[in-house]
Amino acid sequence: FQLTAVGSHPIGDSYGVKMSWTKGLLTSDHERGEVTASQYQATFHTDPTLTVGEHLGSLIITLCADDPSVCKSPLPGAPWVVPLQVIVKPSRDASKHVTVAMTPSTPAIVTYPGVVASIDLQGQFGGDTLGKRFQVGIVDPSGVLKVGVWSFDEKGFTGELTTAKDLVEGDYNGNVEVRLCYDDPYVCRLPAANSPLLVPWKIAVKAPLNLTVLTPVAGLGAWSTYQGNAAHTGFVPASFDVAKFTRRWSVPAPSRYGRDLNGAAIDNGTVFIVRYDAAGGTDLLAISEAAGMQLWRKSFGADVRVNSPAVGNGQVYVTTSGTADTFLWAFDQRTGALLSKTSLSTQLKTYAPPTVAGADLYTA
């Protein structure tokens, strides 16, 4: 709370201020300053150890012409006694004033060794917390989660948490502390009511490889092009339990201007992807769906645009564009051998992924 004192004339530097209060009612942390030559303002904080109920006391203010710690020469009329009443409500009332949500909100967030997973944290203030001048701190005492970019205002807060990169396989759990404090939230000697709020989390770090036996799903064909089929619907006529999904294998994707991989097509147990490397080159990769091993690679060089692949009839197709390389390519799915290379009529054009329909191939 704040206390404002107004004098009948400027006090200047002639007097020091001595303040005391009923023991256990306020903390020793307070701020005071001059508003005008005759007006002063001080901010006080109630003791966070106060129990539920009503607490009565007083704040005593004295202006001293000498050292305030001695104050043998007080200003005439001093001291001034300010009565205090502090009512501490049960924490169950205060807990209704801040709501916190975590995204994703799944029972356990799944990641893998060396892979950083992100969690978004959002909070909204309400009730008695609205308009309060506290600071917000987000802390994970375990060190499993790291606090990234976050911000807060008078309405609430948002923050990003990331998993530590050196986590080994296993299950982790704990609580994120959302601290509402009237001082430094990473010290928090002056917490607000019901602070800290505890937000539970679970992290499951899985094995990087899970090469279980693959069982084909009856009735499903190849994922032949962009959005899966010639109609580009992305529809798969089957149902799956996403709770049972785990990563089978992974392929490194060096960054190039934020574009690492470009689409995927799957046929005959092989995954075909276009990958950009850190040096500016572009590759078409064939990867074993079962084991994640690279079967073959076709390199197109630097400064060439390569769209997502399409598959069908034992072949894999891509179109490329550049100042001198604008072609439709066809490769053998099994060996990677070049079967055909058709020149296209325009240059520096980004083509849509090819589409296979029966024995016909379309591109635009």
N, C-alpha and C positions, 0 to 999 in steps of 0.2 A: 504494500500500500504506500501511497505518497502523502507527505505532510508538507504543507506550505506555510511559511512564516512571513508576515509582512510587518515591517517596522514603520514607525512614524517619521523617521528620517534615516538617511543613509548610515550604515554601520561601518562600511569600509573594512579596513584591515586592523581596526583598533581593538577588536574583540575576537577571542577564540570561542569555539562552541564545544560545550561539554554535554554529552547525552548519556543517559542511563535509563534502564527499564527493569520491570519486574523480571527476576531471574527465570529463565526457561521459556519466556514468552516470545522473544525475538532472537534472531541470530546476530552475530557480531558483524556480518557482512551487510553493509548499507552504503548508499551513495548519496552525496549531498553536493549542492552547487548553488552558485548565485544566479538567479533569474534576472533581477535588476539590482540597482544599487541598494534598494531597501527590501528586496524580496528574495527569499531563499527557499529551496525545495530539497527534500530528502526522501529517499525510497528505502523502505524497510521490508524485511521478510520474516514471516512467522517461523518459529522453530518447527522443522519437519517431524520432530519426535513427539509433538503434542498429541495427546490421546483424544478420542472422540468425546465431544461435549463442549461445554462453555468454559472459557478461561478469562478471568478478569485481571487487570493489572493497570499499570500506568507507565507513561513515557515522560521522563524528566529532562528538560532542556534548560541549560544555563549558559549565558554569555559572560565570558570572563575577560577582564582587562589584562590578566597575567596568563601564565601557563594553564590551559584548561585542565590538565591532569592534577593540578594543585588547586587552582581557582580560589585564591584568597581574596581576590578583588572582583566579585561578581557585579554585573550591571544592576543598578537599582531596579527592584521589582522581580529579579530572578530568584529562584528558578520558576519555570512555568511547567505545570503538571498537566499532561494530556491523558485522560482516561482511555483505556483500551479494553475492547471486548472482542475476543476471538472465538468463533464457533467452528468446531471441526466436525464435518459430516462423515458418516461411515463411508468407507471406500466403495461399497456397492452402489452408492449414489454417484460418486465421481466416475466410476467405470463406464457409466452410460454416456459420458460426454465425449469420448474419443472412439471412433471405429477404425479398425485397421483390416485391410484385405491384402492377400498375397496372390500373385499370379506367376506361374501356374499354381492352382490350388489342389493339385493331385496329392494323394496320400504320400507318395515319395517321388522326388524329382530324380530322374535317372540321368547319369552321365558316365563318362569313361575316363580311365587314366590319361592325364594330359589334356583333357577336353574341359573347357570352362563353360559351365551352365549359368544362365542368368535368371534372376528372380526379380520381379517388380513388386515394390511395396507401396501401398497408397493408404493414407490416413485422412480422416475428416474430423474436424473439431466441431463441437456442439455444446449446448448447455453452458455451464459455468466457465468452460475453457475459451469460449468465444471472446475475442478482444483482450485476452491476457497477454502480457508481454514476456512470455517465456521463450526459451530456445529449445530446439529439437535436436536430439542426437540419436543415431542408429548404431547399435553396437552388437556384435556377436562375440561374447566372451570366449567361445571355443576356438575362434580363429579359422573355422572351416569356411565361413562366408566372409567375403571382403565387401566393404561398402564402397560403391562407385559413385557416380554422379547423383546428387540428390538436392532437393530444395524444399523450402517451406515458406508459407505465408500465414496470414491470420485465419485462413479457412482450412488449412490442412497441409499435408506434405506428400511428396513422392520421392522414391529412392530406388536405386538399382543395387542388387546384391549379386555377387558372382562367387562361384565356388573356387576354392584355392586350386591352383593348377597341379600341385604336387600330391593330391589325394590318391591313395592307393585303393585297390579293390576292397569293398566292404560297405557296411551300412553305417550311416552317421545320423545323429539326431540332436536337437538342442532347441534353444529359444533365442530369437532376436530380441534384444532389448530396445524398445522405443522410449527414449528418455525425454521427458518434458521438465525443463529445469529453468530456474530463475538466474542461474549462473552458468558457467561453462558446462555444457552437457556431458563432457568427458571427465569431469570431476564430480559435478552434480551434488554439491553439498546442500543445495536448496531445491529439492524436487517439488514439482507440482503434485496435487492430489492424485493418488493412484499410480504414480510414476515409480518405476518403469512399467510399461505395458509389455507383456511377454507374448511373442508371436512364435508358435511352435513350427519347426521345420524338420523334414526328413530328406536325406540325400542317400541314394543308392549308387555306388560306383561299381559298374559291372565290368566283367572281363572284356577286353578289346576284341576278342574273337569268340564266336559262338557257332561253330561249324556242325550243327546238328543235321540230321538227314532231311533233305528237302523232299516234300511230297507234293506232286503236281495237284492243282485243284481242277477237278473235272469240269469241263465246259469252258475253261478260260483259254484264250489264245494268246498271241504275242501282244506285247505293248509296242505297237508298231511305229508310232510317230507321236508328235506333239499331242497331248491329251489322249493318248492311248489308241485311237482308232481313226479311220478315215473320216468319220463324222465329227471328230474332235469333241466328243461329249465328256471324256474322262470317266465314263461310267464302267464299273466292274460289277457284273451280275453275281455277286457273292457277298457273304457277311463274314466279318472277322472281329475277334476280341482284341481291341487295341491294348488292353492291359497285359496281354501276353507278348506284345511286340518287344524285341530286343535287337540291338545292333548285331548283325552277322559278321561284317567286316567293314573296313573303311579304306578309302583310297586318298592319298595326299593330294591336296589341290592348292598348289602355290598361287599366291595372289597376283593378279595383273589388273590394276585399275578397278579392283573390287569385283572383277568377273573371274570366277574360278572354274566353274563347270557350266556347260551349256546343254541342258536337256539330257534325256536318256531314252534309249529304246532297248527292248529286251526280246530275244527270240532264241529258241533252240539252246537254252541254258547259258546264254551269253548276254552280258550287259554292254551296250555300246554308248560311250559318252564322248563329248568334246571337252577337252581340258586346255586351259590357258596356263602357260608357265611363267615364271618370274622374269625370264629373259625376253618375253614378248612373243614367243612362239605358240603355235596352236597344234594340238595333237588330237587324232581320233584314236580312242583306246577300246580294245576288246578285252573284257574282264570276265573270268569265270563266275557265274552266278553262285555256284556251290561253294567255291573256295576263296574267291576274291583275288585270285592270281591274274596278272596281266598275261593275256594270250598273244597279243600282237599290238603294234602301234604304227600309225601312219602320221608322219610329221608334215605339216603344210608350210612351215617357216614362219617368219615374222610378218607383221602388218597385213595379215590375211584374215578376213572375216569368215568364220565357219559356223554354219547354223546347226541346229539340233539334228541328230541323225534320224533316219527312218529305216525300217527293216522289212523284208518280205522276200519270198522265193529264194531263200538261201543267200541273199545279198544284203549289204548295208549301204545306204545312200547318204551323201551330204552335198550341199552346194557351198561353194566358196566364192568370195568376191574380193577384188583388189584392183590395183592399177593395171596389172597384167594377168591376174589369175581369177577369172570368172568362169567357173565350170560346174557341171554336175558330175559327181564321181560315183562309181559303183565298185564295191569291193566284195570279195568272197568272205562270207561270215566266218568260215572255219580257218582260213589261212591268211586272210588279209591281202590276198593278191588283187591287184588292180584289174578289173574286168572291163571297164569303159571309162572314158573321160570325154564329156560332151561340152563344147564351148557354148556359153550363153551370150546373148546379144548385147548385154549392157555391162558396164563396169561401175565399180564403187556403189553397187546396189546391195542392200541387205535383203536376201531372199528368205521367204518363209520356209520352214522345214518341209522337206518332200513328204508326199502322202502316197501310200501304196494302197491300191484297191484292186484286188485280184491280181491279174498279170500286168496291170497298168501302173505307171508311175506319174505323178503330177507334181509340179513345182510352180511357184509364182513369186 
